[in-house]
Amino acid sequence: MIDKTVKNAFEAVADIPSNCMLMMGGFGLTGIPENCISAILEKDISGLTIVSNNAGVDDFGIGLLLKKRMVKKMISSYVGENAEFERQLLSGELEVDLIPQGTLAERVRAGGAGIPAFFTPAGVGTEVAEGKESREFDGKMYLLESWLKADFSIVKAWKGDTAGNLIFKGTARNFNPLMAAAGKICIAEVEELVEAGELNPNEIHTPGIYVQRIFQGSNYEKRIEQRTVSK
Protein backbone atom coordinates (compact mmCIF):
# COMPACT_ATOMS: atom_id res chain seq x y z
CA MET A 1 0.00 0.00 0.00
CA ILE A 2 1.32 3.45 -0.94
CA ASP A 3 1.96 5.66 2.09
CA LYS A 4 1.80 9.38 1.23
CA THR A 5 2.21 10.71 4.75
CA VAL A 6 4.77 13.34 5.65
CA LYS A 7 5.71 14.32 9.18
CA ASN A 8 4.25 17.82 9.34
CA ALA A 9 3.46 21.03 7.45
CA PHE A 10 7.10 22.10 7.29
CA GLU A 11 8.09 18.89 5.50
CA ALA A 12 5.04 19.13 3.24
CA VAL A 13 5.87 22.63 1.93
CA ALA A 14 9.67 22.35 2.06
CA ASP A 15 10.16 22.40 -1.73
CA ILE A 16 7.73 25.22 -2.56
CA PRO A 17 9.94 27.80 -4.33
CA SER A 18 9.64 31.50 -5.03
CA ASN A 19 7.62 32.62 -8.07
CA CYS A 20 5.41 29.53 -8.21
CA MET A 21 1.64 29.22 -8.46
CA LEU A 22 -0.33 27.93 -5.47
CA MET A 23 -3.98 27.00 -5.07
CA MET A 24 -5.39 27.37 -1.57
CA GLY A 25 -8.63 25.65 -0.63
CA GLY A 26 -11.17 27.37 1.56
CA PHE A 27 -14.06 29.82 1.52
CA GLY A 28 -13.68 32.83 3.76
CA LEU A 29 -11.82 31.28 6.69
CA THR A 30 -13.67 27.96 6.42
CA GLY A 31 -11.58 24.96 5.39
CA ILE A 32 -8.33 26.84 4.85
CA PRO A 33 -4.99 25.00 5.24
CA GLU A 34 -3.96 26.80 8.44
CA ASN A 35 -0.91 24.66 9.21
CA CYS A 36 0.56 24.92 5.71
CA ILE A 37 0.05 28.68 5.60
CA SER A 38 1.93 28.98 8.90
CA ALA A 39 4.76 26.81 7.53
CA ILE A 40 5.01 28.83 4.30
CA LEU A 41 5.32 31.99 6.41
CA GLU A 42 8.56 30.59 7.83
CA LYS A 43 10.09 30.17 4.37
CA ASP A 44 12.26 32.77 2.64
CA ILE A 45 10.28 32.91 -0.60
CA SER A 46 8.39 35.57 -2.55
CA GLY A 47 6.68 36.25 -5.88
CA LEU A 48 3.86 33.78 -5.26
CA THR A 49 0.74 33.67 -7.40
CA ILE A 50 -2.15 32.41 -5.28
CA VAL A 51 -5.47 31.11 -6.56
CA SER A 52 -8.03 31.33 -3.78
CA ASN A 53 -11.68 32.27 -3.53
CA ASN A 54 -10.67 35.09 -1.18
CA ALA A 55 -7.64 36.60 0.50
CA GLY A 56 -8.26 35.83 4.15
CA VAL A 57 -8.27 38.63 6.72
CA ASP A 58 -5.42 40.89 7.76
CA ASP A 59 -4.17 38.75 10.64
CA PHE A 60 -5.10 35.24 9.52
CA GLY A 61 -4.99 32.94 6.51
CA ILE A 62 -3.60 34.24 3.22
CA GLY A 63 -3.70 37.73 4.73
CA LEU A 64 -0.54 36.81 6.66
CA LEU A 65 1.29 35.96 3.43
CA LEU A 66 0.21 39.30 1.94
CA LYS A 67 1.38 41.13 5.05
CA LYS A 68 4.84 39.58 4.67
CA ARG A 69 4.94 40.60 0.97
CA MET A 70 5.24 37.01 -0.22
CA VAL A 71 2.48 37.33 -2.84
CA LYS A 72 2.81 39.12 -6.17
CA LYS A 73 -0.57 38.15 -7.64
CA MET A 74 -3.97 37.02 -6.37
CA ILE A 75 -6.54 35.22 -8.54
CA SER A 76 -9.76 35.45 -6.54
CA SER A 77 -13.47 36.15 -6.57
CA TYR A 78 -13.92 38.05 -3.30
CA VAL A 79 -11.43 40.25 -1.47
CA GLY A 80 -13.53 42.52 0.74
CA GLU A 81 -12.33 41.48 4.21
CA ASN A 82 -8.67 42.42 3.91
CA ALA A 83 -7.48 46.01 4.38
CA GLU A 84 -3.84 45.18 3.56
CA PHE A 85 -4.96 43.53 0.32
CA GLU A 86 -6.83 46.71 -0.58
CA ARG A 87 -3.83 48.88 0.22
CA GLN A 88 -1.45 46.77 -1.90
CA LEU A 89 -3.93 46.68 -4.78
CA LEU A 90 -4.51 50.45 -4.83
CA SER A 91 -0.78 51.20 -4.51
CA GLY A 92 0.08 48.89 -7.42
CA GLU A 93 2.11 46.49 -5.28
CA LEU A 94 -0.20 43.54 -5.94
CA GLU A 95 -1.58 42.17 -9.21
CA VAL A 96 -5.17 40.99 -8.99
CA ASP A 97 -7.39 38.96 -11.29
CA LEU A 98 -10.93 39.33 -9.95
CA ILE A 99 -13.09 36.54 -11.39
CA PRO A 100 -16.81 35.75 -10.99
CA GLN A 101 -17.06 33.04 -8.34
CA GLY A 102 -18.72 30.42 -10.54
CA THR A 103 -16.20 31.07 -13.30
CA LEU A 104 -13.32 30.69 -10.85
CA ALA A 105 -14.70 27.37 -9.62
CA GLU A 106 -15.21 26.08 -13.16
CA ARG A 107 -11.76 27.21 -14.32
CA VAL A 108 -10.20 25.26 -11.44
CA ARG A 109 -12.43 22.25 -12.10
CA ALA A 110 -11.48 22.38 -15.79
CA GLY A 111 -7.79 22.40 -14.86
CA GLY A 112 -8.24 19.26 -12.81
CA ALA A 113 -10.29 17.59 -15.54
CA GLY A 114 -7.84 18.41 -18.33
CA ILE A 115 -10.27 20.72 -20.17
CA PRO A 116 -8.27 23.69 -21.52
CA ALA A 117 -11.19 26.09 -22.05
CA PHE A 118 -14.97 26.46 -21.91
CA PHE A 119 -17.68 29.02 -22.71
CA THR A 120 -19.71 30.76 -19.99
CA PRO A 121 -22.27 33.62 -20.01
CA ALA A 122 -20.86 35.12 -16.80
CA GLY A 123 -19.18 38.47 -17.45
CA VAL A 124 -20.55 39.15 -20.93
CA GLY A 125 -20.88 42.90 -21.45
CA THR A 126 -18.65 43.77 -18.49
CA GLU A 127 -14.94 44.48 -18.02
CA VAL A 128 -14.52 40.75 -17.33
CA ALA A 129 -14.98 40.24 -21.09
CA GLU A 130 -12.11 42.54 -22.14
CA GLY A 131 -9.61 40.74 -24.36
CA LYS A 132 -11.56 37.48 -24.38
CA GLU A 133 -13.11 35.61 -27.29
CA SER A 134 -16.91 35.61 -27.32
CA ARG A 135 -19.29 33.41 -29.30
CA GLU A 136 -23.03 33.08 -29.72
CA PHE A 137 -24.87 29.88 -28.86
CA ASP A 138 -28.65 29.61 -29.26
CA GLY A 139 -28.97 33.37 -29.49
CA LYS A 140 -26.95 34.10 -26.34
CA MET A 141 -23.39 35.39 -26.02
CA TYR A 142 -20.73 33.48 -24.09
CA LEU A 143 -17.11 34.16 -23.09
CA LEU A 144 -14.22 31.77 -23.59
CA GLU A 145 -12.45 31.14 -20.29
CA SER A 146 -9.28 29.09 -19.82
CA TRP A 147 -8.47 26.44 -17.24
CA LEU A 148 -6.50 27.15 -14.07
CA LYS A 149 -3.74 24.81 -12.93
CA ALA A 150 -1.09 25.24 -10.26
CA ASP A 151 2.34 23.96 -9.28
CA PHE A 152 0.95 23.10 -5.83
CA SER A 153 -2.57 22.82 -4.48
CA ILE A 154 -2.90 23.00 -0.71
CA VAL A 155 -6.12 21.76 0.85
CA LYS A 156 -7.55 21.03 4.28
CA ALA A 157 -9.84 18.07 4.98
CA TRP A 158 -11.66 16.67 7.99
CA LYS A 159 -10.44 13.08 7.59
CA GLY A 160 -7.87 11.44 5.39
CA ASP A 161 -6.02 8.17 5.13
CA THR A 162 -2.40 7.32 4.47
CA ALA A 163 -3.17 6.72 0.78
CA GLY A 164 -4.41 10.32 0.41
CA ASN A 165 -8.16 9.74 0.28
CA LEU A 166 -10.01 12.75 1.73
CA ILE A 167 -13.36 13.53 3.36
CA PHE A 168 -14.42 17.14 3.85
CA LYS A 169 -16.91 18.21 6.49
CA GLY A 170 -19.86 20.52 5.80
CA THR A 171 -19.12 23.82 4.09
CA ALA A 172 -15.36 23.22 4.43
CA ARG A 173 -15.79 21.12 1.30
CA ASN A 174 -16.12 24.36 -0.79
CA PHE A 175 -13.17 24.83 -3.19
CA ASN A 176 -11.01 22.10 -1.64
CA PRO A 177 -11.95 19.10 -3.87
CA LEU A 178 -11.69 21.19 -7.06
CA MET A 179 -8.26 22.48 -6.18
CA ALA A 180 -6.95 19.11 -5.03
CA ALA A 181 -7.29 17.87 -8.60
CA ALA A 182 -5.80 20.95 -10.29
CA GLY A 183 -2.33 21.05 -8.72
CA LYS A 184 0.68 19.14 -10.02
CA ILE A 185 1.44 18.37 -6.38
CA CYS A 186 -1.45 18.29 -3.92
CA ILE A 187 -0.69 18.72 -0.22
CA ALA A 188 -3.50 17.79 2.17
CA GLU A 189 -3.61 18.57 5.85
CA VAL A 190 -6.30 16.73 7.83
CA GLU A 191 -7.81 16.87 11.29
CA GLU A 192 -7.81 13.09 11.59
CA LEU A 193 -5.44 10.72 9.77
CA VAL A 194 -6.29 7.01 9.63
CA GLU A 195 -4.82 3.93 7.98
CA ALA A 196 -5.73 3.14 4.38
CA GLY A 197 -8.93 1.11 4.24
CA GLU A 198 -10.50 2.65 7.33
CA LEU A 199 -12.58 5.24 5.43
CA ASN A 200 -15.91 4.28 3.91
CA PRO A 201 -15.29 4.39 0.12
CA ASN A 202 -18.78 5.83 -0.40
CA GLU A 203 -17.96 8.84 1.76
CA ILE A 204 -14.69 9.84 0.08
CA HIS A 205 -14.85 13.21 -1.70
CA THR A 206 -11.32 13.31 -3.16
CA PRO A 207 -9.65 10.03 -4.19
CA GLY A 208 -6.05 9.58 -3.14
CA ILE A 209 -4.87 9.53 -6.76
CA TYR A 210 -5.03 13.34 -6.69
CA VAL A 211 -3.03 13.71 -3.44
CA GLN A 212 0.75 13.46 -3.22
CA ARG A 213 1.37 14.41 0.43
CA ILE A 214 -0.79 14.19 3.54
CA PHE A 215 -0.27 14.90 7.23
CA GLN A 216 -2.31 15.31 10.38
CA GLY A 217 -2.59 18.97 11.33
CA SER A 218 -2.94 20.45 14.80
CA ASN A 219 -4.10 23.50 16.76
CA TYR A 220 -6.79 24.57 14.30
CA GLU A 221 -8.34 27.92 15.20
CA LYS A 222 -11.20 27.74 12.68
CA ARG A 223 -11.87 31.45 12.96
CA ILE A 224 -15.03 33.17 11.80
CA GLU A 225 -14.62 36.35 9.72
CA GLN A 226 -17.57 38.21 11.21
CA ARG A 227 -19.31 36.62 14.14
CA THR A 228 -22.92 37.78 14.46
CA VAL A 229 -24.95 36.76 17.49
CA SER A 230 -28.42 37.68 18.68
CA LYS A 231 -28.89 39.61 21.91
TASULWO-V221618 format. One line per field, one symbol per residue. ss: DSSP state (H for helix, E for strand, C for the rest). Layout:
BEGIN
ss->???
END
This chain:
BEGIN
ss->CCCCECCCHHHHCCCCCCCCEEEECCECCECCCHHHHHHHHCCCCCCEEEECCECCECCECHHHHHHCCCEEEEEECECCCCHHHHHHHHHCCCEEEECCHHHHHHHHHHHHHCCCEEEECCCCCCHHHCCCCEEEECCEEEEEEECCCEEEEEEEEEEEECCCCEECCHHHHCCHHHHHHHEEEEEEEEEEEECCCCCCHHHCCECHHHCCEEEECCCCCCCCCCCCCCC
END
